[in-house]
Structure formats: C-alpha cells, structure tokens
Amino acid sequence: MSISSATQSSSGVARSLVDLAQQTRDHARLLATLPTAKKNEALEAIAQSLEVAAPEILAANATDCQTAEAEGISQALYARLKLDETKLKGAIAGVRDVARLPDPVGVVQIHRELDQGLVLKRITCPLGVLGVIFEARPDAVVQISSLAIKSGNGVILKGGKEALHSCEALVGAIRRGLAEVGIASPVVQLLTTREETLELLKLDPYVDLIIPRGSNSFVRFVQQNTHIPVLGHADGICHLYVDKAADVQKAIKIAVDAKTQYPAACNAIETLLVHQAIASEFLLEGVVALQLRNVRLLGDERTREILNIPAATEADWSTEYSDLVLAVKVVDSLEQAIAHINTYGSRHTEAIATEDPQAAAIFMAQVDAAGVYHNCSTRFADGFRYGFGAEVGISTQKMPPRGPVGLEGLVTYKYHLVGNGHIAATYSGSQAKPFTHRDLC
C-alpha cells in the first residue's frame, strides 16, 4: 500500500487533502513545543532508520532511474534523480549535522522593559506547515524533513512522478524513525499525484510556506498559481568573470570546477566572462581544460577570434543549460562584466577571479545576487557547504531569507508582552508617563 497520506489513512480509508493538511498542522503545533533534546533524538532515530532502510531505498531509486531512462528523461534531470550509496550516506550525514546545530526555536531576540513591570520579548517560533514541491532530487526529502523537524515545522512533500518509489521509501523510513521516539508521523506527509500538487497550492489556511525546487518553468508555475508565500528561485544562471588581474591557472581551475563538478546543479556557471586584456592567454589555456571535461563552448564574436567554436546567440546569455555547455563572452572592463551579470543573471551566485582586491570589492558590492564570490567556485552555494547541515532550497529574492535557506529561514517570531494591569492610557495625554525602554539583555 502506498504511504501517501493524501489518499489513504493507515486503515485505507480515503480522506481529503484538507483533512491531511489539518492533521499536519495539528501535529506541527505539538512538534513546535518539543524541547531541543527530543527533536535531536528524533533526528538520530531518522538517521538510523534511513541506514537500516538503505538497501530498500537504493532499490527503489534504481527502479525510478530505469523507468525514467526508458522514458527519455533529460541528462540533467537524471543526474538529480540518481541516488547512489554515496549520495544517500551524505544525506544521512546531513541529518546528524542538523541535529548538532543550535535550535532556532525559542531564541530571545529582544528583551526590553517598556516600563517597570511591563516587559517585552521577541521570541523565535516555527512557521507552521511547509509545502515542498520538487522535481526528481529524492535526497531533498531527507534534507527538508530534517530541517523541518529541527525547526518545529510540519511538512507536506510532493516529489516528481519520476522519483515516486524513491520518495515513498525515504518517507517511510523517516516516519518509522519518528514513531520510534513517539512523534506522530503525520508531521511528515507525502503526496504522489499532480492533482494533489494543484490542491496543495490552494491550502492557504493550513500551509504557511511553499518551497518549489525544480526547473525555472516549474517554479514559475508554482509562483503563479498560489496565494501562499513562495520561497525559491526560478533560474540558476550563474557567471564567472575572469578579471584582467586574474591568476590564469587559478581561474582555469575555478572555471572547470564551477562548470563540470556537477553541471546539473543550479549553482553551476552557465556563462564565462573574460576581460579582453587576458582573453587570449586565458582562453587558449582554459579551452583545453574545459574540453577535456567534454564541455561544449559557445562564444561571442571576440571569443571566436581566439577560439574555433560555434557562435553564441543572444538567447544563450539567458539560458540555464544544466549541462556541459558554456557560453563565453569577452568584455572590455569590470564595469561591463557587472552590467552583463546584472542584466542576464538570476541573482543566484556570481564569482570573480582576480588578484586585485579593489576589483573584487567593487564586483561584490555592485553585483546583484544572493551569493557573490571571490576566487572560488560558485558550487559552494549550498546549505551543507555553508554549515547549515542541509537546505530547503535557495532563495534569490531580495527579502530574507536569501541564498541557501537552512534553519534560520524556517522560523518567524512572536512578540510576548507581560504586564501587571498596565494600560495604554497611562502613557498618553498631557500627564503621560514616559516609557523606560531599557534593554534587559
């Protein structure tokens, strides 16, 4: 029997998605009150349950991969779908990393006396219920569930049809882990049909945040079809700019990693910008290293004066390839590189290779992106690599949270005010009593 709680209960009785969401919200309120030690105990139980279920999970993923390959899935999507032993072990390690992180719930951000006996606190608390919709990428189930548990949130997961068996095996193991420590399994739910996705987007009273992870067209679809707040990014068009003061060998190493280490990732570079003063030296050496990794290069007119490669079109500057394809452009200045990035970039992650600290400072100040890097690969834009344990996704919006979103992006806050019969009238009018406004910590 499918573990999808959207269509079946443990007794096999059908119920609506509204009922499921209500149940998730009710149990999330209980999860929100658990002490840190209990949540960490749950995360360790989840990690152990995933380890026990590893053969089942890998077999389920093999089934998904075989089906997807037979149906002609794209190489980029297949790379996200594939869950091998190494990737699964990494996901499990991420669960334990989350357990070691400070609890984001219950943090006193403001503790202030407004007047004697009238004390204000601002205290962090969970958002409530997360709705997470993703294409392929079954390891996202583990990352998101662990972050949801640690931050005291319920979560309703909807994976792509290509990852159905993988998601069912993973969520089954996670829920068994929760049950072992006495936490009700409905805090983690799994949906399995496209119809449920559309209904999930309408559950404004029960779901507090939608997190889509997938292609740009998919994310835009979600953004355009819900009134629930959406956290995510539609495009991952990242750049590396090689400045005239770059160390050529260092820049080549960065470019190769940023393009080829995992080309299907949203933080892989899609465009390489090179200062005209260093273009010949860098491109003639760099093309060898990139082509040895099977990268297909496309170039603007000035690049093609140096390299014998196909022409890049205007559309290439705004294309997320998610593959071993890289568009190359020669620019006249740092300012021109910044202008190009701010025109075509997706505000995800941008990098400069240079030994000139002033040029790096200007780039990092003026480029509009969630991540701006100096002399390192854009592939570091990741919650695990940032020390967040895991991430629920990457946000390119201006308002926080921005960039890789970990625990801090899954909590909000409440103002607690405690008095002793205090009334507002005391502090207004000609005889108004002044506030003390004294910070207590």
URCORDA-V288041 format. One record per helix or strand of 2 or more residues. SS is the DSSP state (A for helix, B for strand). FROM is the first residue (numbers start at 0). TO is the last residue. If there is no record, write none. Layout:
SS	FROM	TO
SS	FROM	TO
This chain:
A	16	30
A	35	51
A	53	69
A	74	80
A	84	99
B	107	114
B	117	125
B	128	133
A	138	149
B	153	158
A	160	179
A	184	186
B	187	190
A	193	199
B	208	212
A	215	223
B	229	230
B	237	241
A	247	259
B	268	274
A	278	291
B	295	298
A	300	303
B	309	310
A	313	317
B	324	330
A	333	343
B	348	352
A	356	365
B	370	373
A	377	379
B	392	394
B	402	404
A	406	409
B	410	417
A	423	426
B	437	438
